């Protein structure tokens, strides 16, 4: 009996530890000089508050599962359901449903005098994802890349990389799952990121979809800052 309780406790603490690590792995030390605008700081603050709320909800879910484990004789099924749920939450499974399809492409008028547009700037991709999260996005893919909590979005030699994959194909499609596609669509069509994209000669379109598929994250999910705990003899 004691051994079963220890196994249940180990499984639950491992799951909670995994969620905490995934939630906070992207936290990095700030640069010596912070050049972010007030708008960017507000967006990041909102995103951090959302992460905190998600973690609180996840802890409540794990407490509920602990109670189920203590009151059921079929521990394996409960654990398997929990693992599948974690995979879905972490973006490791393909998901489909209602959502919004956003497309970004170059736009040139008669006054344009710049060179060719190779990519959507990384800071605008990050801004777009932040706004989507604020307005109710559940799952997001940019191009072929699923956005997860550990996804790096950076610019290398003038080209935006997402999950270390180059984003150089237009139109750049952003697929989003949400509970209210119409509302998200209207939010995005009046969003600040749309205006900033126009400044970069990029056209932004959005369309609600009754069925849209977001691919699974296709790379190894690295979880750091965790170590196995040895059982006391």
C-alpha positions in Angstrom: 0.0 0.0 0.0 2.8 2.4 0.9 4.6 1.5 -2.3 1.5 2.4 -4.4 1.2 5.7 -2.6 4.8 6.5 -3.3 4.3 5.7 -7.0 1.3 7.9 -7.2 3.1 10.7 -5.4 6.1 10.4 -7.7 3.9 10.5 -10.9 2.0 13.6 -9.7 5.1 15.5 -8.7 6.8 14.6 -12.0 3.9 15.9 -14.0 3.7 19.1 -12.0 7.4 19.6 -12.3 7.2 19.1 -16.0 4.5 21.7 -16.4 6.4 24.2 -14.2 9.6 23.7 -16.3 7.8 24.1 -19.6 5.9 27.2 -18.4 9.1 29.0 -17.2 11.9 27.7 -19.3 11.7 30.7 -21.7 12.5 33.1 -18.9 15.8 34.8 -19.7 17.9 37.5 -18.1 17.1 40.9 -19.5 19.7 42.8 -21.6 21.8 45.4 -19.8 19.8 48.1 -21.5 16.0 47.6 -21.9 14.9 49.1 -25.2 11.3 47.8 -25.2 8.4 50.2 -25.7 5.6 50.7 -23.2 3.3 48.7 -25.5 5.7 45.8 -25.6 6.2 45.9 -21.8 2.4 45.8 -21.3 2.1 42.9 -23.7 4.8 40.9 -21.9 3.1 41.7 -18.6 -0.2 40.4 -19.9 1.4 37.3 -21.2 3.1 36.6 -17.9 -0.1 37.0 -16.0 -1.8 34.6 -18.4 1.1 32.1 -17.8 0.6 32.5 -14.0 -3.2 31.9 -14.3 -2.5 28.8 -16.5 -0.1 27.4 -13.9 -2.7 27.9 -11.1 -5.3 26.1 -13.2 -2.9 23.3 -14.0 -2.1 22.8 -10.3 -5.8 22.6 -9.6 -6.1 20.0 -12.4 -3.3 17.9 -10.9 -4.9 18.0 -7.4 -8.1 16.7 -9.0 -6.1 13.9 -10.7 -4.4 13.0 -7.4 -7.8 12.6 -5.8 -8.8 10.3 -8.7 -5.7 8.3 -8.3 -6.3 7.8 -4.7 -9.9 6.7 -5.3 -9.5 4.4 -8.3 -8.2 0.9 -8.7 -7.1 1.5 -12.3 -4.1 3.8 -11.9 -2.7 3.0 -15.4 -5.7 4.5 -17.2 -5.7 7.7 -15.2 -1.9 8.2 -15.8 -2.2 7.5 -19.5 -5.0 10.1 -19.9 -2.9 12.6 -17.9 0.1 12.0 -20.2 -2.0 12.4 -23.3 -3.4 15.6 -22.0 0.0 16.9 -21.2 1.2 16.1 -24.7 -1.7 18.0 -26.2 -1.1 21.0 -23.8 2.6 21.0 -24.7 1.8 21.1 -28.5 3.1 17.6 -29.2 0.0 16.5 -31.0 -1.8 17.8 -34.2 -5.1 19.5 -33.4 -8.0 20.7 -35.5 -11.1 22.8 -35.0 -12.5 26.3 -35.5 -10.0 29.1 -35.9 -8.6 31.9 -37.9 -6.2 31.9 -40.9 -3.9 34.9 -41.1 -1.8 35.6 -44.2 1.1 38.1 -44.4 2.5 39.0 -47.8 4.6 41.9 -49.3 2.7 44.9 -50.6 4.2 47.4 -52.9 2.6 50.7 -54.0 3.9 53.1 -56.6 5.9 55.0 -54.0 7.9 52.0 -52.7 11.6 52.5 -53.2 13.1 49.8 -51.0 14.6 46.4 -51.9 13.0 43.0 -51.9 11.2 41.9 -48.7 12.8 38.6 -47.5 10.9 37.9 -44.3 8.5 39.2 -41.6 10.7 40.8 -38.9 11.1 38.7 -35.8 9.9 41.4 -33.4 6.6 41.7 -35.4 6.1 37.9 -35.3 6.5 38.0 -31.5 4.1 40.9 -31.3 1.6 39.1 -33.4 1.8 36.0 -31.2 1.4 38.1 -28.1 -1.7 39.7 -29.4 -3.2 36.4 -30.5 -2.7 35.0 -27.0 -4.2 38.1 -25.5 -7.3 37.8 -27.7 -8.0 34.2 -27.0 -5.8 31.9 -29.2 -5.5 28.3 -28.0 -3.0 26.9 -30.5 -0.8 28.7 -33.0 1.4 27.7 -35.9 3.5 30.1 -38.0 4.3 28.6 -41.3 4.8 25.0 -40.6 6.1 25.6 -37.1 3.9 25.0 -34.0 4.4 27.7 -31.4 5.1 26.2 -27.9 6.3 27.8 -24.7 9.9 27.1 -25.6 9.8 28.3 -29.2 12.7 30.6 -30.1 11.8 33.5 -32.5 14.9 35.3 -33.6 16.5 37.1 -36.5 19.7 35.9 -38.1 21.3 37.8 -40.9 18.1 39.6 -41.7 16.0 36.4 -41.8 13.5 35.4 -39.1 13.9 31.9 -37.6 11.2 30.1 -35.7 12.2 26.8 -34.0 15.4 27.3 -36.0 13.5 27.1 -39.3 13.8 30.0 -41.8 10.6 32.0 -42.5 11.2 33.2 -46.1 8.1 32.0 -47.9 5.2 34.3 -48.8 2.4 34.4 -48.0 3.4 33.6 -44.4 0.4 31.7 -43.0 -0.5 31.8 -39.3 -3.1 29.2 -38.3 -4.8 29.8 -35.0 -7.4 27.7 -33.0 -9.8 29.6 -30.8 -13.2 29.2 -29.2 -14.5 32.4 -31.0 -13.1 32.8 -34.5 -15.3 35.8 -35.4 -14.3 37.7 -32.4 -10.6 37.0 -32.8 -10.8 37.9 -36.5 -12.3 41.3 -35.7 -9.7 41.9 -33.0 -6.8 41.2 -35.3 -8.2 43.3 -38.2 -8.0 46.3 -35.9 -4.9 45.3 -34.0 -1.7 47.4 -33.6 0.4 44.7 -35.2 -1.5 45.1 -38.4 -0.5 48.8 -38.5 3.1 48.0 -37.8 3.2 45.4 -40.6 1.9 48.0 -43.0 4.8 50.3 -42.0 7.1 47.4 -43.2 5.1 47.1 -46.5 3.5 43.9 -45.4 -0.2 43.2 -46.1 -2.2 41.5 -43.4 -5.4 39.5 -44.0 -7.5 37.4 -41.6 -10.4 35.0 -42.2 -12.5 32.9 -39.7 -12.4 29.2 -40.5 -14.8 26.4 -39.5 -12.0 23.8 -39.7 -8.3 24.5 -39.5 -5.4 22.2 -38.5 -2.4 23.2 -36.4 0.5 20.8 -36.8 2.3 19.2 -33.9 5.7 20.5 -32.6 8.2 18.3 -34.5 11.3 18.8 -32.5 12.7 17.4 -29.3 11.2 19.0 -26.2 14.1 19.8 -24.0 13.3 20.3 -20.3 16.1 21.7 -18.2 16.5 22.4 -14.5 14.9 19.0 -13.5 16.6 16.1 -11.8 15.4 12.7 -10.6 14.7 12.4 -6.9 16.1 9.4 -5.2 13.7 7.5 -2.9 14.7 7.2 0.7 15.4 3.6 1.7 
